[in-house]
Amino acid sequence: MGTQGIVGVTGIFFSVTADTMRYAIEHFEKYGRIRKPKLGVTLTEGWLSIYDLPSDEGLTIKTIEEGSPAQKAGLIVNDSILGAEAFSISTVIDFNEAMKKYLPGDTVNFKIKRGNSIITVPVVMG
């Protein structure tokens, strides 16, 4: 028996921030698991954010899952998420950090750019 077919990787490390660990521990203590709200979309960062440049373009919705909270709330493909309540959102990291404040079933008022208009869309998170 040889080592054919076995792939090993060394020298890769992952780090988790203290805030993320605190979030996970608090959820395990309260609920026995991590309860993350679900929007049901695929998001894309704008090119400025991709290159780590300041941006206020938000995240563009590329796909929406059938029957998802986003679809039920009336979000559409190519809407841009600019914020959630008091949080500004321009990167996926911003979005994930903002979502840590909510649980499934919470209503989140998203600031959305649709065409040339800015609207607020309440979404009951899944």
N, C-alpha and C positions, 0 to 999 in steps of 0.2 A: 504494500500500500504506500503510494507516494504522496506528494503534496500537490499533485495536479488538481486543478479545479479549486484550490483553496487560495483565496485572495486575502492578503493581510495589509493593513494600513497602520503605519506607525507615525507618531509625531503630530497627530491631529488632536487638538484640545478644544473643548467647548467651555464657555464661561456663561454663567447666569448671574444677572444683577441681583443685588440684595433685595431690591424692591420686588422683583419677580419671585424670588424665593419666599419673601414675606407674604405675597399675594397667594402663592400656592399653599403655604402652611395654613394661612387663615381659612382658606376654602376647605382644606382637608379637615381642619378642626370643626368648622361650622356644618359642613355638608357631607363629609366623608369622600369628597371628590372635588375636582375643579369644575365650577359651573361657569361656562363662558357663553355670552350671548352670541347668537348667530344672526347675521344679516342675509346670507344666501347670495352673495355676489362674488365675482372675480374682479379685483381692482388692479389698475395699472398706475404707476407713478409717472408724473410728467418728466420730460427729459432734463429739466433743471435739477429736480430732486435726484434723478439717477446719477448725475455728476456732482452731487453733494453741494449744489449751489442754492442759495435762498430762493424760495418759490412760494407763491400763493395760488398755484394752479389747482391744488387739491389732488384727489385720486379719481381717475376716470373709471366708471363702471363699464366693464367689457362684456360680462355675461351675468345673467340673473337666473337663478334656479327656479324651476317651475314650482309654484305654491310656496315660495319662500316669503319671509317677512318683507323683504324689499319689494317683491312683486305685489304683495297684498297692499302695501303702502302707496303703490303707484310710481316707484322709481323706475327709470327706463335706462336702457343701454345708452352710453355716452353722457349721462348725467355725471357731473363732477362733485364729489363730496368735499366740501370746503371746511366743514366743522361738525361737531356733535356737542350740542349744548354750549358750554363755555370753552370747549377745546377747539383750537385751530388744527386742521389736518392737512398736511402736504406730503406726508410719507406713510408707508405702511406701518412703520414703527409708531408714528403719531396715532394712527388709527388703533393699533393694538393697545397702546397705553391708554387711550381714551376709553376703550371698551372694557378695561379692567374695572371701571367704576360702575358697571351695570351687570345685571343678571338677566337670564332669560325671563321674559314676561314684563320687563321694564319698558317704558316708552321713552325713546330717545328722539329728540328733535334734531334732525340733520339739516345743516345749511347746505343747500344744493345749488349748483350753477347749472342751469338748463338753457342752452342757447345763450342769449344775452341777458337772461333774467336770473336773479338770485331769489330762491324760494326756501321756505322752511317746510320740511316733510316729517311729520311724526311717524315713527316706526315702532311697533311693538316687537321687541326682539324675540327671536326664537331660542 
